């Protein structure tokens, strides 16, 4: 899996940072994409990438501030105009359904695909599917704001081809059965058990994507043991008073969350437009003093999960 950041700024668009949105590429056979937040101009940002709107299967909204939702009606309409017919599921805090329903109705926008909207108001399990479980957690912001914890299921181990060759098992359909752990019999009468030819399961990834928030223990819980934590860092450490006043986090506070959560990788986004590109090195240095494996996202940058 990997992330593509479509907007890494806060509040209002800047020349070098659009407002919030990021895409998770599941890297599965369908090429499915999950979108997190959809600020104004998100579909315009997508035009600069290889992302196809019809491949977006799920959209998660962290909270209802405009810089996180004003791009939704246009994106939903464009997905339909561009031939998207597969179902789309949208998850967000209470009020997101009313916002979408009114926007589409007043603008006369008709969707050619089924749209399901699920609202939530508290911490809990949001999705349980074959490959993923998704949890929500309450954060601390001016509006109800949430984070998402994605837990990927472990995947079966790889077929140990060295052992297959050593056992003189011919290449063919029986290998798939071995990989699935089944007992197989060759034409010459020999029996083999799949468990002896498959490596250990591959551990699934844990990803935490947090909405706007002050420093809070809820963020630490969502990010516990995460392979990748995406955390806002609207302000520098010296602007901590302003961060507290506006219900945001500093670079240092985001790094403290990552450290307390024993995360493996921290990616900072939602950077205030008061900081120019030349300030990025200082912002990054502040966080890396606390949590060395930290990166700052730029618009269109990609990171492996």
C-alpha positions in Angstrom: 0.0 0.0 0.0 1.0 3.6 -0.4 -0.3 7.1 0.1 -0.5 10.0 -2.3 -0.9 13.4 -0.7 -3.3 15.6 -2.7 -3.4 18.5 -0.3 -1.1 19.1 2.7 -2.1 22.6 3.7 -4.4 24.0 6.4 -7.4 26.4 6.4 -7.0 27.9 2.9 -5.1 26.9 -0.2 -1.6 28.2 -0.7 0.5 28.3 -3.9 2.5 25.3 -2.8 -0.1 23.5 -0.6 -3.7 22.8 -1.4 -6.1 22.0 1.4 -6.6 18.5 2.9 -6.9 15.3 1.0 -4.9 12.1 0.6 -5.4 8.9 -1.2 -4.5 5.4 0.0 -3.7 3.0 -2.8 -4.6 -0.6 -1.7 -2.4 -2.0 -4.5 -4.9 -4.9 -5.0 -6.1 -6.4 -8.2 -8.9 -3.9 -8.6 -6.5 -0.9 -8.1 -8.9 0.3 -5.4 -8.3 3.7 -3.7 -9.6 5.1 -0.4 -9.7 8.8 -0.1 -9.3 10.7 3.2 -10.9 14.1 3.3 -11.8 16.1 0.2 -11.0 19.8 0.5 -11.7 22.3 -2.2 -9.8 21.6 -5.4 -9.2 17.9 -4.7 -10.4 16.8 -8.1 -8.2 19.4 -9.7 -5.2 18.0 -7.8 -6.1 14.4 -8.9 -5.7 15.5 -12.5 -2.0 15.8 -11.8 -1.8 12.2 -10.7 -2.6 8.8 -12.2 -5.6 8.4 -9.9 -8.9 7.6 -11.6 -12.1 8.8 -9.9 -13.9 5.5 -10.7 -11.3 3.6 -8.7 -12.2 5.4 -5.5 -14.3 3.0 -3.5 -14.4 4.7 -0.1 -14.1 8.2 1.2 -13.4 9.0 4.9 -14.1 12.4 6.3 -12.4 13.4 9.5 -14.5 16.4 10.3 -16.8 19.0 8.7 -14.6 22.1 8.4 -14.7 23.4 4.9 -11.0 22.7 4.1 -11.8 19.0 4.5 -15.2 18.8 2.7 -15.8 21.6 0.2 -14.4 19.5 -2.7 -16.8 16.6 -2.1 -19.9 17.6 -4.2 -17.8 18.3 -7.3 -15.8 15.1 -7.0 -18.9 13.0 -6.5 -20.4 14.5 -9.6 -17.3 14.2 -11.7 -17.0 10.5 -10.8 -20.4 10.0 -12.3 -19.7 12.2 -15.4 -16.5 10.3 -16.1 -18.4 6.9 -16.2 -18.0 5.7 -12.7 -20.8 3.1 -12.1 -19.4 1.1 -9.2 -20.7 1.7 -5.7 -19.0 4.3 -3.5 -19.2 4.4 0.3 -18.7 7.6 2.3 -18.0 7.7 6.0 -18.1 10.9 8.1 -19.3 12.6 11.2 -23.0 13.4 11.7 -24.0 16.1 9.3 -22.1 14.9 6.3 -25.2 13.2 4.8 -27.2 16.4 5.0 -24.4 18.4 3.4 -24.1 15.9 0.5 -27.8 15.5 0.0 -28.4 19.3 -0.1 -25.4 20.0 -2.4 -26.5 17.4 -4.9 -30.2 18.3 -4.8 -29.7 22.0 -5.1 -27.2 21.7 -7.9 -29.3 19.1 -9.8 -26.5 16.6 -9.7 -27.5 13.0 -10.5 -25.1 10.2 -9.6 -25.1 7.1 -11.9 -23.6 4.9 -9.2 -25.0 3.9 -5.8 -23.7 6.2 -3.0 -23.9 4.9 0.6 -23.3 7.4 3.4 -22.6 6.2 6.9 -22.4 8.7 9.8 -20.7 8.2 13.2 -20.5 10.2 16.4 -18.1 8.3 18.7 -15.2 5.9 19.0 -15.8 2.4 17.7 -15.5 -0.1 14.9 -16.6 1.4 11.6 -15.8 -1.3 9.0 -15.0 -5.0 9.1 -14.3 -6.6 5.8 -12.3 -9.5 4.5 -9.0 -7.6 4.3 -9.5 -4.7 6.7 -10.9 -3.5 9.9 -11.3 0.2 10.4 -11.8 2.0 13.7 -12.7 5.6 14.5 -11.5 7.6 17.5 -12.5 10.9 18.9 -10.0 13.7 18.8 -10.0 17.3 20.2 -10.9 20.1 17.8 -13.3 23.0 17.3 -15.8 20.7 15.7 -16.2 17.0 16.3 -13.1 15.5 14.7 -12.0 11.9 14.3 -9.1 9.7 13.4 -9.1 6.4 11.6 -7.2 3.3 12.4 -6.8 0.7 9.6 -5.8 -2.8 10.5 -5.0 -5.0 7.6 -5.5 -8.7 7.9 -2.4 -11.0 7.9 -1.9 -12.5 4.4 -0.9 -16.2 3.8 2.8 -17.0 3.6 4.5 -17.5 0.3 5.0 -20.8 -1.4 8.5 -22.1 -0.6 9.6 -22.9 -4.1 13.0 -24.3 -2.9 11.1 -27.0 -1.0 8.8 -27.6 -4.0 11.8 -28.2 -6.2 13.5 -30.4 -3.6 10.4 -32.6 -3.4 10.3 -32.8 -7.2 6.7 -31.5 -7.3 5.8 -30.5 -10.9 4.7 -27.0 -11.7 1.0 -26.9 -12.2 -2.5 -26.5 -10.6 -1.5 -28.5 -7.5 0.8 -25.7 -6.4 -2.1 -23.5 -5.7 -3.6 -26.2 -3.5 -0.3 -26.5 -1.6 -0.2 -22.7 -1.1 -3.7 -22.9 0.4 -2.5 -25.5 2.9 -4.3 -28.4 1.4 -3.2 -32.0 1.1 -2.3 -33.0 -2.4 -1.6 -36.3 -4.2 0.6 -36.5 -7.2 0.0 -39.0 -10.1 2.8 -41.2 -8.8 1.0 -41.7 -5.6 3.0 -39.4 -3.3 1.2 -37.2 -0.8 2.2 -33.8 0.4 0.8 -31.4 3.0 0.6 -27.7 2.1 1.6 -26.5 5.6 5.1 -27.9 4.9 5.6 -25.8 1.8 4.3 -22.4 2.9 6.2 -19.7 4.8 4.9 -17.8 7.8 2.0 -15.4 7.3 2.8 -11.9 6.3 1.9 -9.4 9.0 -0.8 -6.9 8.0 -0.1 -3.2 8.2 -1.6 -0.8 10.7 -2.2 2.7 9.6 -3.5 5.7 11.5 -4.9 8.8 9.7 -5.8 11.6 12.1 -8.0 14.6 11.6 -7.3 18.0 13.1 -6.6 17.9 16.8 -4.8 19.2 19.8 -2.4 16.8 21.5 -4.6 14.1 23.0 -4.3 10.6 24.4 -7.0 9.5 21.9 -4.5 10.0 19.1 -1.9 7.9 20.9 -4.4 5.1 21.3 -5.4 5.2 17.6 -1.8 5.1 16.5 -0.6 2.4 18.9 2.0 0.2 17.1 1.1 1.8 13.7 3.4 1.2 10.8 2.4 4.6 9.5 0.9 7.6 11.4 -0.3 10.6 9.5 -0.7 13.5 12.0 -1.4 17.2 11.5 1.4 19.6 12.3 -0.3 23.0 11.6 2.2 25.0 13.7 5.9 25.0 14.7 6.9 24.3 18.3 7.4 28.0 19.0 3.8 28.7 18.0 2.4 26.3 20.6 0.1 28.9 22.2 -1.6 29.6 18.9 -1.9 25.9 18.2 -3.7 25.4 21.6 -6.0 28.3 20.9 -7.0 27.0 17.5 -7.3 23.3 18.5 -4.3 22.2 16.4 -1.0 20.5 17.0 2.7 21.5 16.7 5.4 19.5 15.0 6.8 18.5 18.4 3.3 17.4 19.7 2.8 15.2 16.6 6.2 13.6 17.2 5.4 13.0 20.9 2.2 11.1 19.8 4.3 8.9 17.4 6.9 8.2 20.1 4.3 7.4 22.8 2.4 5.2 20.3 5.6 3.3 19.3 4.7 4.0 15.7 7.3 3.1 13.0 6.8 6.1 10.7 5.4 9.6 11.1 4.2 11.7 8.2 3.3 15.3 9.0 0.7 17.3 7.0 -1.9 20.1 7.4 0.9 22.7 7.5 -0.1 26.3 8.0 0.4 28.6 5.0 2.4 31.0 7.3 5.3 28.6 6.7 7.0 28.7 3.3 8.9 26.0 1.6 12.2 27.2 3.1 10.8 26.7 6.6 10.2 23.0 6.0 13.7 22.0 7.1 13.2 23.7 10.5 9.7 22.1 11.0 11.1 18.7 10.2 14.1 19.1 12.5 11.8 20.0 15.4 9.9 16.7 15.0 13.0 14.6 14.3 14.5 15.6 17.7 11.6 13.7 19.3 10.9 11.0 16.6 13.7 10.5 14.1 11.7 8.6 11.4 9.6 11.7 10.6 8.7 13.1 7.1 6.8 16.1 6.0 4.3 15.5 3.1 4.3 17.9 0.1 1.4 18.0 -2.4 1.8 15.0 -4.7 4.4 13.2 -2.6 4.0 9.5 -2.1 4.9 7.2 0.8 4.9 3.5 1.3 2.8 2.4 4.3 
